[in-house]
Amino acid sequence: MIYMDLEKIYRERGIPNKYILTLVISARARQLSERKDAKSDEKYISKAVEDVQKGRISYRIVDPNPPENEAAAQ
């Protein structure tokens, strides 16, 4: 197993905490595993961490309950 400093990654990428980093990495790993050209010997988690570390992945947090004034504007 390759050692990866997750604290360093989430600080450098501006991710608020390690729990959100985990969600971002797991979502990316799922994307990679569901590709039609996916190889069975790929390490999806390692590739997902690498993608986040190198800034290839962006994320956003969507509030399921927006404030009243924003909901009315849409």
N, C-alpha and C positions, 0 to 999 in steps of 0.2 A: 504494500500500500504506500502510496506517495503521501508525504506529509504536506499539508496545505494550511497556512496560517489564516484561518477564517476571520479572526478579528481584524487582521490587517486588510483583508479583502473588503470587508464591509465598511471599514473606515475610509479606505481609499476610494471606494465607489459611491460613497455618500448614502449608503443604506443604513437606516436608523438603528437596526439591531440584528442580532444573529438569527432571530426567529423569522424575520422577513427575508433575510439572506437564504435561509433554508427553503422557504416557499418559492423564491425566485429560482434557486438551483433545481428544486424538484420539478417545477413546471417546465424548465428548459430540458431536463433529462427526459421527461415524458414526451415532449415534442420530438426529441431526437429518436426515442425508441419507437415512435409511431410513424416515422418516415417510411415510405414505400421501399426506399433503397437501403434501409438499415441493415447493417451486418450484425450477426448474432455475437461476434466476438468483441464488439465495441464496448468501451467502458463509458456508459452514458453519464454517470455522475461526474467522473473525472473530466469529461469533455464539457459538461455544463459548468463546472467550477472554472475551468479554463476560459470559457466564453465570458463569464461574469468578470473574472479577474482582468481580462484584456479589454473590457468595455464593449464587447460585441452585443451585449444584452442590455436593454433598458426595461424599466418597469414603472408602473404607476399604481397607486392605491386608489381604488374606486370606493367612494362612500355610498353604501346602499341606501342611506337615509339622508339625502342632501337637505340643507337648511331650507325653510319655507320660502324665503325670497328667491333662491336659486331655482327651485322647482317651479315657481310661478313664471319665471322669466323664460322658461323653455316651453 
